[in-house]
Amino acid sequence: MNALTMPAAFAAGVEGDGRIRTAPRSVQLVTVRQRALAIAKQRVLWVALAFAFIAALALLRISIIAGSAHISAATPFDTALRPDRGEIVDRNGALLAREFPAYALWFNPDAMGDGKAPLIKSPQEVARELKAIFPDLDQAATARKLMAGKATYLRKQLLPEDANKVLAIGELALEVPENQERHYPQGPLAAHVLGYVTAEGEGRIGMEAVLDKRLTDVTTRSAPAELSIDLRVQGALEDELARGMRLVDAVGAAGIVLDVDTGEVLALASLPSFDPNHISTENVAYMFNRVTNQVYELGSTFKPLTVAAGIDAGTIRDMGRRYSARPFPIGGFTIKDSHPLGDSLNTPEMLIHSSNVVTAHMVEEMGADRLRKVMASLHMNERAKIELPAKGFPIWAGGDWPLLRGMTVGYGHGIAVTPLHLASAYAAMVNGGVWRPATMHKIEPGKAPRGERVFKASTSARMRQLLRAITLYGTGRNADAPGFRVGGKTGSAEKPGAGGYRKTSLVSTFAAAFPMDRPRFVVIAMLDEPKGTLASSYQRTAAWNAAPIIGRLVPRIGPMLGVMPEARRDIDMSDLRPLIPEANKAVDQ
């Protein structure tokens, strides 16, 4: 066989003697290229797979973050830029509390390290230089702190320009760390509503405590917390209470403005107050809230509630029926009025002149048990219903009430409640008979709680007439604000003390509502221990000190709340006027 007849592959690779010969050089180059191309393709594939794997991990991480409890898909992207604690605003969006960057002055004795002395200059010299920056600084106390060699705050609030001056002293141990400071732009206004925040960032006493979790949670703090109060109304209330305190040298005052249909608190004030921007040992005593935490015997302000209970029970039907007004002996005790009111009074006259004796006769007919049930329906036997943490427990006689107990409760003695209890009860008495809890949260239209019916709607309508009569013809005249149709009742109660009641110490209260033809708001003003003058001890009573506060306050807040004065509009009292001698005298004049 010759080479021409052999298989091509064999001919190309084997010599005639059987030895294998190599392929030509061009064939080898082609093979190398093919192998390199295959390796390159494999490397590109591995790189692509690596990128795909990294992308998958990134997508997985993003999905985990989006579903986490701390940063959800619904959380705004600017959450990280928000302060550590959310804002608080009033019902109209006015700012009440917020965080802002601040500087502090911190003494770090270990700043130099290696056990070296923390200060280059003497403690006295450093204290003197700090005194030049902060004129109110206690130089001697600061020098003692520096000499003690313990880490401590020398000052917790610094302006940026003062921080620069401290750094210019040149002492490494004087550090000015930046932190978040809680600021209350309105100062002491609404302090008992807001409370304050400690250096550790914890809310105390007011809505700062109530909303602590909501204000610090990363998922909720970005939206301001809306309160029910109206900053304008709050300012007017505090201003008039402070004026009333000064006029009679009272030791304290309390007030509240309440929406009768929703239970929203439009304003709440307790005086003396404090500034949550400057918490100190001196103003701790002023943090006590007289509106929600202190219970008082609120005196004759309970008489309208007693009349409403009697009307509902059917024992008070005829407004013209006359009751004996002479001193009433019962159980070794004699019930009497502050001054003689004649032989007899009808229901309108009883409220206008505020007779304890006639109230006792009404309770006698109604029964103490019936009155106790009504008071319990108004939640007078439990802590006030509101979000604020400080709430006093009423002084409430347990078990069945004997008749004498019912009589004294009927005119506001033998029972002690907070001014907030009274405000919620008056709201139920004038709004158609429905009791609702008070709230510090803003309620959207149509979202008010249904409440609990305590009085009949017809009873509520009658009480609106009677309360209006008190301000027109009785002890509440000084609370009448022309055009605003104010109704209400005075209450002047002696404060209990060792051995009985203290005749020289009174709690003077006026409980009001307006406008009485369509009540929208209840207003309570209370003065603790008002002083009279040598010329007139009557200045200690509510008719002369608490009632005028209402008379000045309502014209200020009415227009703010959408109630305008209308001189020709009033509640219809045509069926009651013939029963009221003072009304007939006014007509004759």
Rosetta blueprint (number, residue, H / E / L):
1 M L
2 N L
3 A L
4 L L
5 T L
6 M L
7 P L
8 A H
9 A H
10 F H
11 A H
12 A H
13 G H
14 V E
15 E L
16 G L
17 D L
18 G L
19 R L
20 I E
21 R L
22 T L
23 A L
24 P L
25 R H
26 S H
27 V H
28 Q H
29 L H
30 V H
31 T H
32 V H
33 R H
34 Q H
35 R H
36 A H
37 L H
38 A H
39 I H
40 A H
41 K H
42 Q H
43 R H
44 V H
45 L H
46 W H
47 V H
48 A H
49 L H
50 A H
51 F H
52 A H
53 F H
54 I H
55 A H
56 A H
57 L H
58 A H
59 L H
60 L H
61 R H
62 I H
63 S H
64 I H
65 I H
66 A H
67 G H
68 S L
69 A L
70 H L
71 I L
72 S L
73 A L
74 A L
75 T L
76 P L
77 F H
78 D H
79 T H
80 A H
81 L H
82 R L
83 P L
84 D L
85 R L
86 G L
87 E L
88 I E
89 V E
90 D L
91 R L
92 N L
93 G L
94 A L
95 L E
96 L E
97 A E
98 R E
99 E E
100 F E
101 P E
102 A E
103 Y E
104 A E
105 L E
106 W E
107 F E
108 N L
109 P L
110 D L
111 A L
112 M L
113 G L
114 D L
115 G L
116 K L
117 A L
118 P L
119 L L
120 I L
121 K L
122 S L
123 P H
124 Q H
125 E H
126 V H
127 A H
128 R H
129 E H
130 L H
131 K H
132 A H
133 I H
134 F L
135 P L
136 D L
137 L L
138 D L
139 Q H
140 A H
141 A H
142 T H
143 A H
144 R H
145 K H
146 L H
147 M H
148 A H
149 G L
150 K L
151 A L
152 T E
153 Y E
154 L E
155 R E
156 K E
157 Q E
158 L E
159 L L
160 P H
161 E H
162 D H
163 A H
164 N H
165 K H
166 V H
167 L H
168 A H
169 I L
170 G L
171 E L
172 L L
173 A L
174 L E
175 E E
176 V L
177 P L
178 E E
179 N E
180 Q E
181 E E
182 R E
183 H E
184 Y L
185 P L
186 Q L
187 G L
188 P L
189 L L
190 A L
191 A H
192 H H
193 V H
194 L H
195 G L
196 Y E
197 V E
198 T L
199 A L
200 E L
201 G L
202 E L
203 G E
204 R E
205 I L
206 G L
207 M H
208 E H
209 A H
210 V H
211 L L
212 D H
213 K H
214 R H
215 L H
216 T H
217 D L
218 V L
219 T L
220 T L
221 R L
222 S L
223 A L
224 P L
225 A E
226 E E
227 L E
228 S L
229 I L
230 D L
231 L H
232 R H
233 V H
234 Q H
235 G H
236 A H
237 L H
238 E H
239 D H
240 E H
241 L H
242 A H
243 R H
244 G H
245 M H
246 R H
247 L H
248 V H
249 D L
250 A L
251 V L
252 G E
253 A E
254 A E
255 G E
256 I E
257 V E
258 L E
259 D E
260 V L
261 D L
262 T L
263 G L
264 E E
265 V E
266 L E
267 A E
268 L E
269 A E
270 S E
271 L E
272 P L
273 S L
274 F L
275 D L
276 P L
277 N L
278 H L
279 I L
280 S L
281 T L
282 E L
283 N L
284 V H
285 A H
286 Y H
287 M H
288 F L
289 N L
290 R L
291 V L
292 T L
293 N L
294 Q L
295 V L
296 Y E
297 E L
298 L L
299 G H
300 S H
301 T H
302 F H
303 K H
304 P H
305 L H
306 T H
307 V H
308 A H
309 A H
310 G H
311 I H
312 D H
313 A H
314 G L
315 T L
316 I L
317 R L
318 D L
319 M L
320 G L
321 R L
322 R L
323 Y E
324 S E
325 A L
326 R L
327 P L
328 F E
329 P E
330 I E
331 G L
332 G L
333 F E
334 T E
335 I E
336 K L
337 D L
338 S L
339 H L
340 P L
341 L L
342 G L
343 D L
344 S E
345 L E
346 N L
347 T H
348 P H
349 E H
350 M H
351 L H
352 I H
353 H H
354 S L
355 S L
356 N H
357 V H
358 V H
359 T H
360 A H
361 H H
362 M H
363 V H
364 E H
365 E H
366 M H
367 G L
368 A H
369 D H
370 R H
371 L H
372 R H
373 K H
374 V H
375 M H
376 A H
377 S H
378 L L
379 H L
380 M L
381 N L
382 E L
383 R L
384 A L
385 K L
386 I L
387 E L
388 L L
389 P L
390 A L
391 K L
392 G L
393 F L
394 P L
395 I E
396 W L
397 A L
398 G L
399 G L
400 D L
401 W L
402 P L
403 L H
404 L H
405 R H
406 G H
407 M H
408 T H
409 V H
410 G H
411 Y L
412 G L
413 H L
414 G L
415 I L
416 A E
417 V E
418 T L
419 P H
420 L H
421 H H
422 L H
423 A H
424 S H
425 A H
426 Y H
427 A H
428 A H
429 M H
430 V H
431 N L
432 G L
433 G L
434 V E
435 W E
436 R L
437 P L
438 A L
439 T E
440 M L
441 H E
442 K L
443 I L
444 E L
445 P L
446 G L
447 K L
448 A L
449 P L
450 R L
451 G L
452 E E
453 R E
454 V L
455 F L
456 K L
457 A H
458 S H
459 T H
460 S H
461 A H
462 R H
463 M H
464 R H
465 Q H
466 L H
467 L H
468 R H
469 A H
470 I H
471 T H
472 L H
473 Y H
474 G L
475 T L
476 G L
477 R H
478 N H
479 A H
480 D L
481 A L
482 P L
483 G L
484 F L
485 R L
486 V L
487 G E
488 G E
489 K E
490 T E
491 G E
492 S E
493 A E
494 E E
495 K E
496 P E
497 G E
498 A L
499 G L
500 G E
501 Y E
502 R E
503 K E
504 T E
505 S E
506 L E
507 V E
508 S E
509 T E
510 F E
511 A E
512 A E
513 A E
514 F E
515 P L
516 M L
517 D L
518 R L
519 P L
520 R L
521 F E
522 V E
523 V E
524 I E
525 A E
526 M E
527 L E
528 D E
529 E L
530 P L
531 K L
532 G L
533 T L
534 L L
535 A L
536 S L
537 S H
538 Y H
539 Q H
540 R H
541 T L
542 A L
543 A L
544 W L
545 N L
546 A H
547 A H
548 P H
549 I H
550 I H
551 G H
552 R H
553 L H
554 V H
555 P H
556 R H
557 I H
558 G L
559 P H
560 M H
561 L H
562 G L
563 V L
564 M L
565 P L
566 E L
567 A L
568 R L
569 R L
570 D L
571 I L
572 D L
573 M L
574 S L
575 D L
576 L L
577 R H
578 P H
579 L H
580 I L
581 P H
582 E H
583 A H
584 N H
585 K H
586 A H
587 V H
588 D H
589 Q L
